[in-house]
Amino acid sequence: MSGKPLDVNLRPLDNERLANLCGALDENLRQIETAFDVTIARRGERCRISGEPAGMKRAAAALQHFYEIAKQPISIDDIQLGLVEISNRGQTVLPGAGLLTRKSDLHGRTPHQVDYLRAIQEHDITFGTGPAGTGKTYLAVACAVDAFERDQVERIVLTRPAVEAGERLGFLPGDLAQKVDPYLRPLYDALYDLMGHDKVTRLFEKQNIEIAPLAYMRGRTLNHAFIILDEAQNTTPEQMKMFLTRIGIGAKAVVTGDVTQVDLPKGHKSGLVEARKILKDVRGIAFTEFDASDVVRHPLVARIVSAYERHAKTTPT
């Protein structure tokens, strides 16, 4: 139920800061509206917020926060990351020690993200499951880069199942790298963002970084490596067991996936779903469950995820 509109006066009055706060064509205000499901009507430094009481309160806090830092233009990235942190105020979010990557301010922005980073640091195998946009893969790659930069591991191995092609890649054009690139592109993007294109290229040449489809992991033992299995919901139980038993001396593994987006053929069990049941009580393995509140993307993504979660709860299976 909508409450009485909330009025916010942005002081001290500064037209340049107001312009930076609002963004081009009021795009920043639209982001805040979307994030908290409110409507913002602005006249000069006065903003009237309409919507649910909780949403209005958070939107007011967002306006005050962004106005304080609006001495310079505010990018959409700044707005969206800031909205995530504002949404999680009132909960314990301790960023913890920084990771050695090109992103000096990289840290957990939600309680689940902080727990996830801590679990990776403290366990040899960590499972991170939840919807898209929660940082499962990106934070795992960041931890891998951090471990490599600190000489805790000798190489980084990133893998995922190429399920859309049935892992029979022969019919695709190009060499092996070109065949699997579409499936591994998110991992490349994270590496380039966290280490820089030139450094990643050099490490590929030295084989300090390896990216390969899951099918090519069979028969190997990976020592002193940081291994990430991405999109693990598309593994079969046999593939998951095969992957987990590749881990050698001095190795650390992170498994990520979204159990609501399984692309396996009908009738095939997900290795990720089964692994969570089988391994839940195994000492040395950690599990982190993300939800819509952890989404660090466009504010609308969190609302989309929430809508699907509500639908799943009310729809008979």
N, C-alpha and C positions, 0 to 999 in steps of 0.2 A: 504494500500500500504506500503510495506516495505521501511524503510529508510536506510540511510547510517549506516553501523555497528558502534556500540559505543564501544570504548576501555576504560577499567577500569584498573588502576594500583593499586594494594592493597599494601599500605605502612603503616608503615615500614615493610620491608620483614621479615617474621617470618615463617619458614617452619612448625612449630608445629601448629600455628594458621591457616595456609593454610590447613593443614590436617584436623583440626577440622571443618573448614568452609565447606570443600568439603564433609566430611563424608565418610563412607565406600562405596567404589566403586562409588564415586561422587554422592551418593544418595541425599545429600542436594542440590547440584546444579540442579539435576533433578526436585526436588520439586520447585525450583525457576523458572526453565524453564516452568514447567506445569502451575504454578500460573499466569505467565504473557505472556504465549504463545510466548516464545522467544527461541533462541538457544544460548548456552554459550560454547565457545571454550576457554579452559584455557591452557596457557603455563607458568608454574611457577606462578609468582604473577600477570601476565597479563591475563586479560579476555576480549575476544571480544564477544559482544552481538549483535545478529541479530534478526530482527523482526520489528514489528510496532513501531513507535517512542515513543508512550506513554508507551508501554510495556517495551521497552528497558530502558527508564528513570527509571521506577519503579524497574526493575531488577537490575540496577546499584545501586540504593539506597539500595536495599536489600543486595547486595553483601557487600557494605561498612558497613552497619549496623551489619551484622552477623560477618564480619571480626573483627570489634571492640570488640565484646563480645566473640570471639573465643579463649580466653586464656585457656578455658576448653572445653571439647567435647560438641558439641551442639546436642541435641536429635531431633528426628523428630517432637516431640510435640513442642519444642521451635521454630523450623523452621516454622511449620504450623501456630502457634499462632502469631508469628512475621509477617508472610506474610499477615495475616488479617489486622493487625494494619498498616502496610506499605500501603496496598491497600486503606485504609481510611484516609491517610494523606491528609491534605488540607481541611478536614471536621472537624467540632467541635466535639471532643470526650472527654468529661470530665468524668473520671472514677467515681467520687463521693465517698461517704463514703464506707468504706469496709464492707463486710458482715461477720457476725460471723459464719464462717465455718472453716473446717480444711484447706481450700485453702486460704491462707493469701493474695494472689495476685488476688483473684477473683473479676472481675469488668467487666463492659460493654466495649467491644473492638470495637464496631461500634456505630455510632450515634443512630441507631434503638435500639440496645441493651441498651444503656444508657437511652433512652426514655422509654423503657419497664420497666427497674428497677425503674425508677422514677414514672411511672404510677402505678406500684404495690404498692409502698410505699404510694402514695397519694390517691388511690381509693380503695373502698371496693370490686369492681369487675373489673377485667382487662381481656381483650381478647388479646391473642397473636397469630397471624396467619402468616403462611409463610412456605417455603420449609424446608425439612429436613436439620439438621445440623446448624440451625441458633441460637440454644441455647434456644428455647422457653421453653422446659420442664426443662432443667437443671437449667436455671436461676430462673424459678418459684420455683423449689425445693430448690434452694439456699436461696431464699427469705423466704420460709416457715421455713427452718432451722434457719435462722437469727431471724425471729419473735419468734420462740420457745425459742431460746437461750436468747433472751432479755425479756422473760416472757410476751410478748405481746399476745400470744395465749397459750392455755393449751394443744392443741394437733394438730397433722398434719393428715389430711385425704386426701389420694390420690386415685383417681378412674379413670377408663376408660371403655368404652364399649367393651365387648368381642364379637365384631360383627362377627368374623369369625366362631364362634360356635353358632351364633344366640342367645347368652346369655342363651341358654339351655345347661348347662354344664354337665348334668347327664350322657351323654354317654362317657365322658372323664374319664380315670382311676384316682384313688386316691381320697383323701379327698378334701374339698373345696379349701384349699390353693394350693394343687398340680394342681387342675383343672384350676385355674385362673393364676397361675404363669407365663405361657408363655406370657400372655397379659400384665402383670404388671412388667415384668422383667426390662424394662428400668427405671422404678421408683425406684425399689430396687437398681439398679446399681448407680443411682444418689445419693440416700441416703447414701449408703456405702461409696461412694467417698467423700461426704461432711461431714459425721459425724463419720465414722469408723464403722466397722462391729460389734464390741462388744457393742458399745453404741446404735446402731440401734436395735440390738437384745434385749437389756434391755428395750428400750422404747416400742418395740412391746409387750413385756411381761407385761408391765405396762399399755398398751393400750393408750400410749401417741402418738403412730403412728399407723395409720390404713390404710390398702390398701385393696380395695374391688372393684369388678365389679360394674358398674353403676346401674345395676338392683337392687342391695341391698341397694341403697340410698332411695328408695321410702318409704314415710311415716315418715322419720326422720327429726328432726330439729337440726342443728349443731351450737351450741353456742361456742363462744370463741375458734374457730378453724380456721386453715389455710387450705383451701380446694382447691385442684387442680384437674380439669377435663382434662385429657390428651386424645389425639386423638379424639377431639370433633367433627371432621368432620363426624365421624361414628355414631353420635347420630341422632335420629329422632327429629323432632320439639317437640314432646310430651316429650321425654326424656330430652331435653335441658330445657324446661320450668320446668319440675319436678326438675332437678338439681338446677337451679337458685333459686327456691323457697324453697330449703332446708336450705338456709343461715339464721342463727339466730343472736342473739345479740353478738356483739364483734367478728364477723367472717369476714374473708377476703377470696375471691375466685379468682382463676386464671383459665381461660379456654384457652387451647392451641389446635392447629390443623392446618392441611394443606388442604385447600379446593380443591386442585388439586389431592388429593389422597383419594377420597371417596370410601369406600368399601361396601356401603349399596347395597342391591338388587336393580336391575333396576326398576325405577319408584318411589323409595322412596326419599323424600327430605332430605337434610342434615340439622340437627338442627343448626349447626354452621353457615351455609350460611344464613338461615332464621333469626337467632338471630342478625347477623350483620346488617340486613336491619331493623328489628323491633326496636332494641335498640340503634341505632346509635346516636340518639338525647337525650337519657335519661341521665340526670345529675347524676354524681357519677359513671358512667361506662366509662372506658378508652379502646381504641383500638390501638394496635400497629401492623403495617403491616411490615413483614420482606420480604427481597428479596435476590437474589443471592449474593449481596455484603456483606450480613451478615453471610454467611456460614463459620463456624469455624470448618472445617474438612479438609480432604485431599484437596489440591488446585483443583484437578480435579472435585470434587463435585460441586464447584461453577460454573465451565464451563458447567457441565452437566445440572445444573438447568437453566443456561442462555440459553442453546440450546433448552430446553423444552419450556421455556418462549417465545422464538422467534418463535418456531413452533406453539405454541398456538395462537399467534397473527396473523400468516399468514394462518392458517388452518380454513376454514369456519366451523361454528358450525351448 
